[in-house]
Amino acid sequence: MRRLTKIILWLACAGPAGAAIAPPPPAPDEGTTFHLFVGDQYTYDDNLYRIPSRFNPVVSTLTPNATRGDSINTVSAGGIGQWFVGRQNIDFSLRADYSRFQHNTALNNTGGDGAVAWNWLVGSHFSGQVGAEFNRALASFAETRYLGRDLVDDKNYFGKATFQVGPHWAIVGGAREMDISHGAAVAVSNNFKLRSGNAGMEFSTGVSDSFGLEYRYAKGLYPQNFTFDNLPFNRDFKEDTYRGTVKYAITEKLNIDVYAGYLKHTLPPQNILPSSIFGNFSGDIWRATLNWLPTEKTQLGFAGWHELHAYLVEASNYFISKGFSISPTWRPTEKITVDFIASREDQDYVAIQSVLGLLAPPRFDRVTAEQVNVFYVPRERWTLNLFLRNERRTSNQTAFAFNDKWGNISFTYKFW
């Protein structure tokens, strides 16, 4: 069942069209190992630019061959592995992708990602992780209104540590820096840096049971040449988050993972409005996940949340996210895993765009979606994946509403 959970998490993070997936990461019990792989992914998307149907004429003006729907072929190659040196462990991966569009050829691009993480251990009390991650991919048109090629670089540097005070108590902390940069000149105003850190304590009563208290701090930084209504506007922000966490196994087959807390998101004082309250948020945040294993071959997950979110490619446009999801998983054989997710999310925008409420109601979207992922390992070195998603977005600002159906089929081959 642990192997089933590992595949589920990998599938959930596999990502959308335009980037073929890598084989699952090596398990610790495999020891030092390294694998080279190649892959190919074919995708079809019936609403590539995520626009309302009444905007169809706009697509034909983008490039001579632009179409609303399109197929994409992505060829990938890379390596993944782990290295053990005594009690230390280094995980690493690298992948390059070349994506080619059948009609919207102006979007052809080369991307990829890489990651390295040192899982360190000192004595019997200190442990942690230090690492870096990099990703380059085409910006999702669900997140931006720029309908051109915008390759986004996402760089992450992180470190975290745990000090085991005793058999049950531990002190935890960490720091992270994220750097988002846009390749399209018209989008560089949304370049973004996030510096964050956390500290807290955890009390464990068993392998699967723990309780914790945590404080998180974040500072967001943007280019300072941004203007609103022809006046300078500072979009930098800071966040303070206080939360408690609970992980508890009710039975061997039923467990919960819950956090609840308070978040304060504030922008610096501005000169545009007397109080400059738009873009600020303070209130409760929470997320609850329930996982049930009714049989050895099935898993059922339920999740609900109330959080403050933002899309990476337009991080200044924050919204309160309220939603729920259900995610059954079935593994009929050792080689096949079927994962289904149905979700609904309400997005209540509180950031800069909401100042349009002076003329119209603040933006409010509802996103409902269903997706299925079929993962098949016909042989030890081969993996096949089929992914389908149906998404519907409604909005009180009609330019942001759309329906979209897309899916892909991909394979990877591991050389050794």
GILINLIN-V228766 format. One record per pair of residues at least 24 apart in sequence whose C-alpha atoms are under 7 Angstrom apart, sorted by sequence separation. I is the first residue (numbers start at 0). GAP is how many residues later the second one is. D is the distance in whole Angstrom. If there is no record, write none. Layout:
# GILINLIN-V228766
I,GAP,D
I,GAP,D
This chain:
# GILINLIN-V228766
44,24,6
45,24,6
73,24,5
74,24,7
91,24,4
111,24,5
131,24,5
132,24,7
154,24,5
173,24,5
193,24,7
194,24,5
215,24,6
216,24,6
238,24,7
239,24,5
260,24,5
301,24,5
320,24,6
321,24,5
343,24,4
367,24,5
384,24,6
385,24,7
44,25,6
73,25,4
90,25,6
91,25,6
110,25,5
111,25,7
131,25,4
153,25,6
154,25,7
172,25,5
173,25,7
193,25,6
194,25,7
215,25,5
238,25,6
239,25,7
259,25,6
260,25,6
300,25,6
301,25,6
320,25,6
321,25,7
342,25,6
343,25,7
366,25,6
367,25,7
384,25,5
16,26,6
43,26,6
44,26,6
72,26,6
73,26,6
90,26,5
110,26,5
130,26,6
131,26,6
153,26,5
172,26,4
193,26,5
214,26,6
215,26,7
238,26,5
259,26,4
300,26,5
320,26,5
342,26,5
366,26,4
383,26,6
384,26,6
43,27,4
71,27,7
72,27,5
89,27,6
90,27,7
130,27,6
152,27,6
153,27,7
171,27,6
172,27,6
192,27,6
193,27,6
214,27,5
237,27,6
238,27,7
258,27,6
259,27,7
299,27,6
300,27,6
319,27,6
320,27,7
341,27,6
342,27,7
365,27,6
366,27,7
383,27,4
42,28,5
43,28,6
71,28,6
72,28,7
89,28,4
129,28,6
130,28,6
151,28,7
152,28,5
171,28,5
192,28,5
213,28,6
214,28,7
236,28,7
237,28,6
258,28,6
299,28,4
318,28,6
319,28,5
341,28,4
364,28,7
365,28,5
382,28,6
383,28,7
42,29,5
71,29,5
88,29,6
89,29,6
129,29,4
151,29,6
152,29,7
170,29,6
171,29,6
191,29,6
192,29,7
213,29,5
236,29,6
237,29,7
257,29,6
258,29,7
298,29,6
299,29,6
318,29,5
319,29,6
340,29,6
341,29,7
364,29,6
365,29,6
382,29,5
41,30,6
42,30,6
70,30,6
71,30,6
88,30,5
128,30,6
129,30,7
151,30,5
170,30,5
191,30,5
212,30,6
213,30,6
236,30,5
257,30,4
298,30,5
318,30,4
340,30,5
364,30,4
381,30,6
382,30,7
41,31,5
69,31,7
70,31,6
87,31,6
88,31,7
128,31,5
150,31,6
151,31,6
169,31,6
170,31,6
190,31,6
212,31,5
235,31,6
236,31,7
256,31,6
257,31,6
297,31,6
298,31,7
317,31,6
318,31,5
339,31,6
340,31,6
363,31,6
364,31,7
381,31,5
40,32,6
41,32,7
69,32,6
87,32,5
127,32,5
128,32,7
149,32,6
150,32,5
169,32,5
190,32,7
211,32,6
212,32,6
234,32,7
235,32,7
256,32,5
297,32,5
317,32,6
318,32,7
339,32,4
363,32,6
380,32,6
381,32,7
40,33,5
69,33,6
87,33,6
127,33,4
149,33,5
168,33,6
169,33,7
211,33,5
255,33,6
256,33,7
296,33,6
297,33,6
317,33,5
338,33,6
339,33,6
362,33,6
380,33,5
39,34,6
40,34,7
86,34,7
126,34,6
127,34,6
149,34,5
168,34,5
188,34,6
210,34,6
211,34,7
233,34,7
255,34,5
296,34,5
316,34,5
338,34,5
362,34,6
380,34,7
39,35,5
126,35,5
148,35,7
167,35,5
168,35,7
210,35,5
254,35,6
255,35,6
296,35,6
315,35,7
316,35,6
337,35,6
338,35,6
38,36,6
39,36,6
66,36,6
125,36,6
126,36,7
167,36,5
209,36,6
210,36,6
254,36,5
316,36,7
337,36,5
38,37,5
65,37,6
66,37,6
125,37,5
167,37,6
188,37,7
209,37,5
232,37,7
253,37,6
254,37,7
336,37,6
337,37,6
37,38,6
38,38,6
64,38,5
65,38,5
124,38,5
125,38,7
208,38,5
209,38,7
253,38,5
336,38,5
37,39,4
64,39,6
124,39,5
207,39,7
208,39,4
252,39,6
253,39,6
335,39,6
336,39,7
36,40,6
37,40,7
207,40,6
208,40,6
252,40,5
335,40,5
36,41,6
106,41,7
207,41,6
252,41,7
334,41,6
335,41,7
35,42,6
36,42,6
106,42,5
334,42,5
35,43,4
105,43,7
334,43,6
34,44,5
35,44,7
34,45,5
33,46,6
34,46,6
33,47,4
32,48,5
33,48,6
32,49,6
31,50,5
32,50,7
31,51,5
31,52,5
30,53,7
17,54,7
19,54,6
18,55,6
19,55,7
24,55,7
25,55,6
17,56,6
19,56,6
278,71,5
277,72,7
278,72,4
277,73,6
278,73,6
277,74,6
277,76,7
277,77,6
18,78,6
17,81,6
234,81,7
49,91,6
48,92,5
49,92,6
48,98,7
189,123,7
189,124,6
142,168,6
143,169,7
142,170,7
143,170,7
142,171,7
138,174,7
0,295,7
51,347,7
50,349,7
51,349,6
50,350,7
51,350,5
50,351,5
49,352,6
49,354,7
46,357,5
45,358,6
45,359,6
44,360,6
45,360,6
44,361,4
43,362,6
44,362,7
43,363,6
42,364,6
43,364,6
42,365,4
41,366,5
42,366,7
40,367,7
41,367,6
40,368,6
41,368,6
40,369,4
39,370,6
40,370,7
39,371,6
38,372,5
39,372,7
38,373,4
37,374,6
38,374,6
36,375,7
37,375,5
36,376,5
37,376,7
36,377,4
35,378,6
36,378,6
34,379,6
35,379,6
34,380,6
35,380,7
34,381,6
22,389,7
19,390,7
21,390,7
16,391,7
